[in-house]
């Protein structure tokens, strides 16, 4: 049996804030707990714990919730420091990045694109040691279902990529491309963080 990787616990305030966002969005859509849980094939108890800030959310679960609530995952990302309005349309300073911690998967992501309305979205993902996304990674997560083409570049560390029925081991400098339809999962098998730069579309994320 896989052991769940040790990841940093999410701050209680962050879990509560996310839970409130999900609950308020659900109610604004006129959906009940039972209705939303049914749409994503999860239990009502699981969803209730998420909304009350008592459980962490994995990447695949976040994507399922976003799709059911008719928003993108990026809708939940927290804004960084206030950007210079004169350059914000073109430039993203490091301190201004939108950020989100998927504590249930051990992944931290930051959006590098200046706008979410363009045709391309740049995302930097940091996988904590021994963590990943998808089945078989010990997180209880599901494989990610793609809705658009995606590509990536390993900036540092080692990434195990499972796609198209194959397993690939990628190191710093290696890149990959994934077709529009299909599923994939990622895993960091080492004791050091792995950082990956993703290229996708806002609608795909």
VOPAGU-2260 file (C-alpha; in pm, 1 decimal, decimal comma):
REM VOPAGU-2260
SITE   aa  ch    i         X         Y         Z
SITE  UNK   A    0       0,0       0,0       0,0
SITE  UNK   A    1     129,4     342,5     -88,5
SITE  UNK   A    2     208,5     572,9     198,2
SITE  UNK   A    3      88,1     927,4     175,2
SITE  UNK   A    4     387,7    1157,4     128,3
SITE  UNK   A    5     466,9    1397,4     406,8
SITE  UNK   A    6     376,2    1746,6     296,2
SITE  UNK   A    7     356,8    2073,8     479,5
SITE  UNK   A    8      13,9    2118,7     634,6
SITE  UNK   A    9    -193,5    2398,0     489,3
SITE  UNK   A   10    -248,1    2695,8     721,7
SITE  UNK   A   11    -594,7    2670,3     875,4
SITE  UNK   A   12    -681,0    3018,7     750,3
SITE  UNK   A   13    -593,3    2922,9     391,2
SITE  UNK   A   14    -815,4    2613,1     407,5
SITE  UNK   A   15   -1102,3    2815,7     554,3
SITE  UNK   A   16   -1069,3    3084,9     287,9
SITE  UNK   A   17   -1070,6    2829,3       7,0
SITE  UNK   A   18   -1364,9    2647,8     161,4
SITE  UNK   A   19   -1561,6    2971,4     182,1
SITE  UNK   A   20   -1481,9    3049,8    -181,8
SITE  UNK   A   21   -1612,3    2711,8    -291,4
SITE  UNK   A   22   -1922,5    2732,6     -73,4
SITE  UNK   A   23   -2009,8    3086,1    -182,5
SITE  UNK   A   24   -1955,7    2998,8    -548,2
SITE  UNK   A   25   -2169,4    2686,4    -512,3
SITE  UNK   A   26   -2451,6    2882,9    -355,6
SITE  UNK   A   27   -2428,0    3154,0    -621,2
SITE  UNK   A   28   -2483,1    2877,4    -877,4
SITE  UNK   A   29   -2792,5    2760,0    -689,3
SITE  UNK   A   30   -2634,6    2421,0    -617,4
SITE  UNK   A   31   -2672,3    2206,7    -306,2
SITE  UNK   A   32   -2395,3    2006,7    -140,2
SITE  UNK   A   33   -2556,3    1689,8    -271,6
SITE  UNK   A   34   -2582,6    1833,0    -622,9
SITE  UNK   A   35   -2218,9    1945,0    -642,9
SITE  UNK   A   36   -2086,9    1626,1    -484,4
SITE  UNK   A   37   -2280,6    1425,1    -741,5
SITE  UNK   A   38   -2136,3    1624,9   -1030,4
SITE  UNK   A   39   -1778,7    1548,4    -929,5
SITE  UNK   A   40   -1846,9    1192,6    -808,7
SITE  UNK   A   41   -1733,2    1265,2    -455,9
SITE  UNK   A   42   -1907,7    1208,3    -123,9
SITE  UNK   A   43   -2113,9    1478,1      45,3
SITE  UNK   A   44   -1904,2    1432,4     359,6
SITE  UNK   A   45   -1583,0    1497,8     165,9
SITE  UNK   A   46   -1724,7    1814,8       8,6
SITE  UNK   A   47   -1861,4    1935,8     342,5
SITE  UNK   A   48   -1514,8    1901,3     498,8
SITE  UNK   A   49   -1361,3    2099,2     211,1
SITE  UNK   A   50   -1613,6    2381,3     248,3
SITE  UNK   A   51   -1556,4    2395,5     624,5
SITE  UNK   A   52   -1179,1    2412,2     576,2
SITE  UNK   A   53   -1118,6    2077,2     742,7
SITE  UNK   A   54    -956,5    1894,4     449,9
SITE  UNK   A   55    -690,0    1971,1     193,1
SITE  UNK   A   56    -768,6    1974,5    -179,5
SITE  UNK   A   57    -567,4    1787,1    -441,6
SITE  UNK   A   58    -503,3    1916,7    -793,0
SITE  UNK   A   59    -745,6    1679,6    -963,7
SITE  UNK   A   60   -1018,6    1760,0    -709,7
SITE  UNK   A   61    -964,3    2131,9    -765,1
SITE  UNK   A   62   -1003,7    2085,8   -1140,1
SITE  UNK   A   63   -1322,2    1884,0   -1089,9
SITE  UNK   A   64   -1468,7    2148,3    -859,1
SITE  UNK   A   65   -1376,0    2430,9   -1095,6
SITE  UNK   A   66   -1536,2    2257,1   -1392,6
SITE  UNK   A   67   -1855,1    2178,8   -1199,8
SITE  UNK   A   68   -1876,2    2540,4   -1078,7
SITE  UNK   A   69   -1807,2    2676,6   -1429,6
SITE  UNK   A   70   -1483,0    2859,0   -1346,3
SITE  UNK   A   71   -1115,0    2792,3   -1414,6
SITE  UNK   A   72    -875,4    2674,6   -1143,7
SITE  UNK   A   73    -689,2    3004,9   -1183,0
SITE  UNK   A   74   -1001,8    3176,4   -1043,4
SITE  UNK   A   75    -898,8    3046,6    -698,5
SITE  UNK   A   76    -537,7    3167,7    -713,9
SITE  UNK   A   77    -448,1    3443,8    -468,1
SITE  UNK   A   78    -309,0    3768,3    -604,2
SITE  UNK   A   79      40,8    3870,0    -501,0
SITE  UNK   A   80     149,6    4223,1    -416,2
SITE  UNK   A   81     -16,8    4510,1    -600,3
SITE  UNK   A   82     136,6    4542,2    -946,4
SITE  UNK   A   83     244,5    4862,1   -1118,9
SITE  UNK   A   84     -63,4    4939,0   -1328,6
SITE  UNK   A   85     145,8    5085,5   -1612,3
SITE  UNK   A   86     324,9    4754,9   -1672,6
SITE  UNK   A   87      75,8    4498,6   -1537,4
SITE  UNK   A   88     -70,5    4432,5   -1883,5
SITE  UNK   A   89     267,5    4307,0   -2009,2
SITE  UNK   A   90     491,1    4227,0   -1710,3
SITE  UNK   A   91     462,0    4005,3   -1401,8
SITE  UNK   A   92     712,5    4075,3   -1124,4
SITE  UNK   A   93     790,2    3780,1    -898,7
SITE  UNK   A   94     618,8    3940,6    -600,7
SITE  UNK   A   95     303,7    3997,3    -808,6
SITE  UNK   A   96     244,2    3638,6    -913,7
SITE  UNK   A   97     -90,7    3469,6    -848,2
SITE  UNK   A   98     -25,7    3172,6    -618,4
SITE  UNK   A   99    -197,4    2857,6    -498,3
SITE  UNK   A  100     -85,2    2572,1    -272,2
SITE  UNK   A  101    -230,9    2229,3    -346,3
SITE  UNK   A  102    -143,0    2096,6      -2,2
SITE  UNK   A  103    -334,1    1774,7     -71,5
SITE  UNK   A  104     -84,7    1697,2    -350,2
SITE  UNK   A  105     229,0    1869,7    -217,5
SITE  UNK   A  106     239,4    2110,7    -512,6
SITE  UNK   A  107     279,3    2489,3    -515,7
SITE  UNK   A  108     185,2    2676,2    -834,4
SITE  UNK   A  109     234,7    3033,6    -953,7
SITE  UNK   A  110      88,3    3195,5   -1265,3
SITE  UNK   A  111     353,4    3381,6   -1463,7
SITE  UNK   A  112     127,1    3530,0   -1732,7
SITE  UNK   A  113      16,1    3892,8   -1692,4
SITE  UNK   A  114    -342,2    3814,5   -1796,1
SITE  UNK   A  115    -578,5    3518,6   -1776,2
SITE  UNK   A  116    -767,2    3622,5   -2088,0
SITE  UNK   A  117    -491,3    3556,3   -2342,2
SITE  UNK   A  118    -432,5    3248,2   -2556,1
SITE  UNK   A  119    -132,9    3122,9   -2354,0
SITE  UNK   A  120     -92,5    3063,0   -1982,1
SITE  UNK   A  121     247,5    3013,4   -1813,9
SITE  UNK   A  122     252,4    2828,3   -1481,8
SITE  UNK   A  123     544,3    2739,4   -1255,9
SITE  UNK   A  124     485,9    2425,0   -1048,3
SITE  UNK   A  125     703,4    2319,8    -755,9
SITE  UNK   A  126     668,8    1956,4    -645,3
SITE  UNK   A  127     783,2    1890,3    -289,4
SITE  UNK   A  128    1013,9    1587,3    -239,5
SITE  UNK   A  129     826,9    1258,1    -271,7
SITE  UNK   A  130     499,7    1411,4    -386,3
SITE  UNK   A  131     299,0    1424,9    -704,0
SITE  UNK   A  132     -39,0    1414,4    -867,6
SITE  UNK   A  133    -254,5    1127,9    -986,5
SITE  UNK   A  134    -311,4     765,5    -894,8
SITE  UNK   A  135     -21,5     569,2    -753,5
SITE  UNK   A  136     145,0     872,8    -595,6
SITE  UNK   A  137       8,0     806,9    -248,3
SITE  UNK   A  138    -197,1    1128,4    -239,4
SITE  UNK   A  139    -536,4     975,6    -315,2
SITE  UNK   A  140    -543,1    1202,9    -618,4
SITE  UNK   A  141    -684,1    1119,0    -961,4
SITE  UNK   A  142    -497,5    1154,8   -1289,3
SITE  UNK   A  143    -539,5    1498,5   -1446,2
SITE  UNK   A  144    -773,7    1511,8   -1745,9
SITE  UNK   A  145    -652,6    1754,9   -2013,8
SITE  UNK   A  146    -884,1    1985,8   -2207,6
SITE  UNK   A  147    -613,9    2149,0   -2419,0
SITE  UNK   A  148    -260,2    2086,7   -2540,5
SITE  UNK   A  149       3,9    2131,8   -2271,5
SITE  UNK   A  150     381,2    2150,6   -2273,3
SITE  UNK   A  151     644,6    2179,5   -2006,4
SITE  UNK   A  152    1011,0    2232,3   -1925,4
SITE  UNK   A  153    1182,8    2089,6   -1617,3
SITE  UNK   A  154    1372,1    2381,0   -1464,0
SITE  UNK   A  155    1528,1    2185,1   -1177,7
SITE  UNK   A  156    1507,0    1845,1   -1012,1
SITE  UNK   A  157    1362,9    1522,0   -1151,1
SITE  UNK   A  158    1009,6    1463,0   -1277,5
SITE  UNK   A  159     840,2    1130,1   -1343,6
SITE  UNK   A  160     576,4    1190,7   -1609,8
SITE  UNK   A  161     314,2     923,4   -1678,8
SITE  UNK   A  162     131,2     981,1   -2007,9
SITE  UNK   A  163       7,8     785,2   -2309,0
SITE  UNK   A  164      54,0     461,7   -2114,7
SITE  UNK   A  165     425,1     528,5   -2063,6
SITE  UNK   A  166     652,7     647,4   -1784,9
SITE  UNK   A  167     920,4     907,0   -1857,7
SITE  UNK   A  168    1195,9    1031,8   -1626,1
SITE  UNK   A  169    1281,0    1394,0   -1701,7
SITE  UNK   A  170    1564,6    1605,6   -1563,8
SITE  UNK   A  171    1654,9    1974,7   -1572,3
SITE  UNK   A  172    1653,4    2096,2   -1931,5
SITE  UNK   A  173    1419,7    1821,9   -2058,6
SITE  UNK   A  174    1087,5    1928,7   -2209,5
SITE  UNK   A  175     764,0    1758,1   -2313,0
SITE  UNK   A  176     439,3    1812,6   -2500,2
SITE  UNK   A  177     100,0    1652,0   -2430,9
SITE  UNK   A  178    -192,5    1620,2   -2675,8
SITE  UNK   A  179    -525,0    1788,4   -2613,2
SITE  UNK   A  180    -709,8    1480,5   -2491,0
SITE  UNK   A  181    -592,9    1223,7   -2238,8
SITE  UNK   A  182    -475,0    1201,9   -1879,9
SITE  UNK   A  183    -139,3    1233,0   -1710,0
SITE  UNK   A  184      20,9    1235,2   -1369,3
SITE  UNK   A  185     348,1    1365,9   -1228,7
SITE  UNK   A  186     573,2    1260,3    -942,8
SITE  UNK   A  187     892,9    1385,4    -781,2
SITE  UNK   A  188    1085,9    1072,1    -676,0
SITE  UNK   A  189    1376,1    1258,6    -517,0
SITE  UNK   A  190    1453,8    1428,9    -187,0
SITE  UNK   A  191    1483,3    1770,8    -352,3
SITE  UNK   A  192    1208,7    1997,6    -493,6
SITE  UNK   A  193    1127,4    1970,3    -863,9
SITE  UNK   A  194    1030,0    2284,3   -1055,2
SITE  UNK   A  195     844,5    2267,5   -1387,2
SITE  UNK   A  196     737,5    2545,0   -1623,4
SITE  UNK   A  197     404,0    2465,0   -1792,5
SITE  UNK   A  198     253,6    2617,2   -2105,4
SITE  UNK   A  199    -121,6    2572,8   -2150,5
SITE  UNK   A  200    -429,4    2783,3   -2223,1
SITE  UNK   A  201    -652,0    2961,3   -1970,7
SITE  UNK   A  202    -947,6    2748,8   -2084,5
SITE  UNK   A  203    -741,1    2435,4   -2028,3
SITE  UNK   A  204    -660,1    2542,1   -1675,5
